[in-house]
Amino acid sequence: MSKKQSRTITLEELAKKTTISVEQASTLIGISRQAAYDAVNRGELPTICLGRRKRVLALPLYRMLTQQS
């Protein structure tokens, strides 16, 4: 797997993670990588920043996708 290629995850796997990459979130949601980064920059995807790296928080995303509160 090349550095640019991100492994696809399932909702079940998402529920067990703490964070995922923006690329993995984009695949899971079904939007482009750029659209995911745009959503991150608008605050529409829950993220944390570690230096220059942005990671999507798994539990809030899981809740968004499964409509759980």
Helices and strands as residue ranges (DSSP letters): H 11-14, E 19-21, H 22-29, H 33-42, E 47-50, E 53-57, H 58-66
